[in-house]
């Protein structure tokens, strides 16, 4: 098996990005996220790839989330300046959203945390009918970043965003589809063929039409805006949670394999 953390394939105007960290359940390390950004940037400059599929290696995990413990080691000069304004996760998510042509998440396994958000950033989500998805910040004592919450609201609406972030549940494939986290569910033997047939159908359409439509939809999604004061308040709440005793308790409980006892401070 290749030791590359991101496998890249190109065929018939369809590009595939494969997270290749099976030992870490395809968690999103900074190096992996930087490579996602670089690859999508290269695809956009070449303008030969008209649809992208993102998936995880194997059949267990699309991605288990952000690998907090990993430290970026390979940052080319062209990316270093961008990282001053955006962390590797935000850089990769923005690259998925702003890629000129449609991006499909092929959910070959569970998608939790940042892995779930990355899937939400894709234009379409096609999953196996036995996957699970979820966002655990409420169980970790975290307030999720404003940009991330806005992405979920844009895709699944306020009501369902409230549910998944208030409960912190891990949802079955069927419930994930009901909520809107997944567009299609397929038995595993049919998953790849369905996803690639759709990708090839999209890639075969008029590029100016597809590209222009995605750009306009992205512009429409930016119609929700907050004042500078509201953004400052949101950032204050996020920072407060990062410094809280509850976050430390959640980390300790995880290591001790017990349920955390939150105190709201």
C-alpha positions as CSV (number, residue, x, y, z in Angstrom):
1,X,0.0,0.0,0.0
2,X,1.2,3.5,-0.8
3,X,2.7,5.6,2.0
4,X,1.4,8.8,0.5
5,X,-1.2,10.3,2.9
6,X,-3.3,11.6,-0.1
7,X,-3.7,9.5,-3.2
8,X,-4.7,11.3,-6.3
9,X,-6.2,9.8,-9.4
10,X,-7.4,11.3,-12.7
11,X,-9.6,9.7,-15.3
12,X,-12.0,11.0,-17.9
13,X,-12.1,14.6,-16.4
14,X,-12.9,13.2,-13.0
15,X,-10.3,13.6,-10.2
16,X,-10.3,11.5,-7.1
17,X,-8.7,12.5,-3.7
18,X,-8.3,9.6,-1.3
19,X,-7.4,10.1,2.4
20,X,-4.8,7.4,3.0
21,X,-4.3,7.2,6.8
22,X,-6.0,3.9,7.6
23,X,-4.1,3.5,10.8
24,X,-5.6,6.9,12.0
25,X,-9.0,6.2,10.6
26,X,-8.3,8.7,7.8
27,X,-8.2,11.6,10.3
28,X,-7.4,15.0,8.8
29,X,-3.8,15.9,9.7
30,X,-2.5,19.3,8.8
31,X,-0.2,17.8,6.2
32,X,-3.1,15.9,4.6
33,X,-5.3,19.1,4.6
34,X,-2.5,21.1,3.0
35,X,-2.1,18.5,0.3
36,X,-5.9,18.6,-0.4
37,X,-5.6,22.4,-0.8
38,X,-2.6,22.1,-3.1
39,X,-4.2,19.4,-5.3
40,X,-7.4,21.2,-5.7
41,X,-5.5,24.4,-6.6
42,X,-3.5,22.5,-9.2
43,X,-6.7,21.0,-10.6
44,X,-8.2,24.5,-10.9
45,X,-5.2,25.9,-12.7
46,X,-5.0,23.0,-15.1
47,X,-8.8,23.3,-15.8
48,X,-9.0,19.7,-17.0
49,X,-10.8,18.1,-14.1
50,X,-14.5,18.9,-14.2
51,X,-15.7,16.9,-11.1
52,X,-13.8,15.8,-8.0
53,X,-14.6,12.8,-5.8
54,X,-13.2,12.8,-2.2
55,X,-13.2,9.6,-0.2
56,X,-11.2,7.7,2.5
57,X,-9.2,4.6,1.9
58,X,-10.7,1.3,2.9
59,X,-14.3,0.7,4.0
60,X,-14.3,1.8,7.6
61,X,-13.9,5.6,7.6
62,X,-14.3,8.5,5.3
63,X,-12.6,10.5,8.1
64,X,-12.8,10.3,11.9
65,X,-12.1,14.0,12.2
66,X,-9.3,16.4,12.8
67,X,-6.0,15.0,14.0
68,X,-5.2,17.5,16.7
69,X,-2.0,15.8,17.7
70,X,-0.4,16.0,14.3
71,X,1.9,18.9,13.5
72,X,2.4,20.2,9.9
73,X,5.8,19.2,8.5
74,X,5.6,19.9,4.8
75,X,4.4,23.4,3.9
76,X,5.6,24.6,0.5
77,X,6.4,28.4,0.2
78,X,3.3,29.1,-1.9
79,X,1.1,27.9,1.0
80,X,2.9,29.3,4.0
81,X,1.5,32.8,3.5
82,X,-2.0,31.5,3.2
83,X,-1.6,29.7,6.5
84,X,-1.0,33.0,8.3
85,X,-4.7,33.8,7.7
86,X,-6.2,30.3,7.7
87,X,-5.4,27.2,9.6
88,X,-4.9,24.0,7.5
89,X,-8.5,22.8,8.1
90,X,-10.0,26.1,7.0
91,X,-7.7,26.3,4.0
92,X,-8.7,22.8,2.8
93,X,-12.5,23.4,3.4
94,X,-12.4,26.7,1.5
95,X,-10.6,24.9,-1.3
96,X,-13.4,22.4,-1.5
97,X,-16.1,25.0,-1.5
98,X,-14.4,27.3,-4.0
99,X,-13.2,24.6,-6.4
100,X,-14.7,25.8,-9.7
101,X,-16.5,22.6,-10.5
102,X,-18.6,20.2,-8.3
103,X,-17.0,18.2,-5.6
104,X,-18.6,14.9,-4.4
105,X,-18.1,13.3,-1.0
106,X,-18.1,9.5,-1.5
107,X,-18.8,8.4,2.1
108,X,-17.3,5.0,2.2
109,X,-17.3,4.9,6.0
110,X,-18.2,7.0,9.1
111,X,-17.6,10.8,9.0
112,X,-17.2,12.5,12.4
113,X,-16.2,16.0,13.5
114,X,-14.1,17.8,10.9
115,X,-14.6,14.8,8.5
116,X,-18.4,15.4,8.7
117,X,-17.9,19.2,8.0
118,X,-15.6,18.4,5.0
119,X,-18.4,16.3,3.6
120,X,-20.9,19.1,4.2
121,X,-18.6,21.4,2.2
122,X,-18.9,19.2,-0.8
123,X,-21.6,19.9,-3.4
124,X,-23.0,16.4,-3.2
125,X,-22.7,13.5,-0.6
126,X,-23.2,9.9,-1.6
127,X,-22.8,7.3,1.1
128,X,-22.9,3.6,1.9
129,X,-26.1,2.6,3.7
130,X,-24.2,1.5,6.8
131,X,-22.2,4.6,7.6
132,X,-22.6,6.9,10.6
133,X,-22.1,10.7,10.8
134,X,-22.0,13.2,13.7
135,X,-20.6,16.3,15.3
136,X,-19.3,15.8,18.9
137,X,-18.4,19.3,20.1
138,X,-21.2,19.3,22.8
139,X,-19.6,16.1,24.3
140,X,-16.2,17.7,24.3
141,X,-17.0,21.1,25.9
142,X,-16.3,23.0,22.7
143,X,-18.2,25.8,20.9
144,X,-17.8,25.1,17.2
145,X,-16.4,27.9,15.0
146,X,-18.8,30.3,13.4
147,X,-17.8,29.5,9.8
148,X,-18.4,25.8,10.4
149,X,-21.9,26.4,12.0
150,X,-22.8,28.6,9.0
151,X,-21.8,25.8,6.6
152,X,-24.2,23.4,8.3
153,X,-27.0,25.9,8.4
154,X,-26.6,26.5,4.6
155,X,-26.8,22.8,3.9
156,X,-29.3,21.4,6.4
157,X,-31.0,24.5,7.8
158,X,-31.2,26.0,11.3
159,X,-33.4,23.3,12.9
160,X,-31.3,20.3,12.0
161,X,-28.1,22.2,12.8
162,X,-29.4,22.8,16.2
163,X,-30.3,19.1,16.7
164,X,-26.9,17.7,15.6
165,X,-24.9,20.3,17.6
166,X,-27.1,20.3,20.7
167,X,-27.2,16.5,21.0
168,X,-23.7,15.5,19.7
169,X,-25.2,12.3,18.5
170,X,-23.7,9.8,16.0
171,X,-26.4,9.3,13.4
172,X,-27.2,6.2,11.4
173,X,-27.0,6.4,7.6
174,X,-30.8,6.6,7.2
175,X,-31.2,9.4,9.8
176,X,-28.3,11.3,8.3
177,X,-30.1,11.2,5.0
178,X,-33.4,12.4,6.6
179,X,-31.5,15.3,8.1
180,X,-29.9,16.2,4.9
181,X,-26.3,15.3,5.7
182,X,-26.4,12.7,2.8
183,X,-28.0,13.0,-0.6
184,X,-27.9,9.3,-1.6
185,X,-27.5,6.0,0.2
186,X,-26.4,2.9,-1.6
187,X,-25.5,-0.7,-0.7
188,X,-21.8,-1.0,-0.7
189,X,-21.5,-3.0,-3.9
190,X,-23.2,-0.2,-5.8
191,X,-21.6,2.8,-4.1
192,X,-18.6,3.5,-6.3
193,X,-20.3,2.8,-9.6
194,X,-23.2,5.2,-8.7
195,X,-20.8,7.9,-7.6
196,X,-18.6,7.7,-10.6
197,X,-21.5,7.6,-13.0
198,X,-22.8,10.8,-11.5
199,X,-19.4,12.4,-11.6
200,X,-18.9,11.5,-15.3
201,X,-22.4,12.8,-16.1
202,X,-21.5,16.1,-14.5
203,X,-18.1,16.2,-16.1
204,X,-19.7,15.7,-19.5
205,X,-21.9,18.8,-19.2
206,X,-21.1,22.2,-20.5
207,X,-18.2,23.5,-18.3
208,X,-19.2,27.1,-18.4
209,X,-22.7,26.2,-17.3
210,X,-21.6,24.0,-14.4
211,X,-18.8,26.3,-13.3
212,X,-21.0,29.4,-13.5
213,X,-23.9,27.8,-11.6
214,X,-21.6,26.7,-8.8
215,X,-20.1,30.1,-8.5
216,X,-23.6,31.8,-8.3
217,X,-24.8,29.3,-5.7
218,X,-21.7,30.0,-3.7
219,X,-22.5,33.7,-3.9
220,X,-26.0,33.1,-2.8
221,X,-24.8,31.1,0.2
222,X,-22.9,34.1,1.4
223,X,-26.1,36.1,1.8
224,X,-26.1,35.3,5.6
225,X,-23.9,38.0,7.1
226,X,-23.1,39.1,10.7
227,X,-22.0,42.5,12.0
228,X,-18.4,42.9,13.3
229,X,-19.9,43.0,16.8
230,X,-21.7,39.7,16.4
231,X,-18.5,38.1,15.0
232,X,-16.6,39.3,18.0
233,X,-19.2,37.9,20.4
234,X,-19.1,34.5,18.6
235,X,-15.3,34.4,18.8
236,X,-15.5,35.3,22.5
237,X,-17.8,32.4,23.2
238,X,-15.5,30.0,21.3
239,X,-12.4,31.2,23.1
240,X,-14.3,30.9,26.5
241,X,-15.0,27.3,25.8
242,X,-11.4,26.5,24.9
243,X,-10.3,27.8,28.3
244,X,-13.0,26.1,30.3
245,X,-12.8,23.4,33.0
246,X,-15.4,21.4,31.0
247,X,-13.0,21.0,28.1
248,X,-10.3,19.7,30.4
249,X,-12.8,17.4,32.0
250,X,-13.9,16.1,28.6
251,X,-10.2,15.3,27.7
252,X,-9.6,13.6,31.0
253,X,-12.8,11.5,30.7
254,X,-11.9,10.4,27.2
255,X,-8.5,9.2,28.3
256,X,-10.1,7.4,31.4
257,X,-12.9,6.0,29.2
258,X,-15.7,7.4,31.3
259,X,-18.6,9.8,30.9
260,X,-17.5,13.4,31.6
261,X,-19.1,15.4,34.5
262,X,-19.6,18.9,33.1
263,X,-20.0,21.8,35.5
264,X,-20.6,24.7,33.1
265,X,-17.4,26.5,33.8
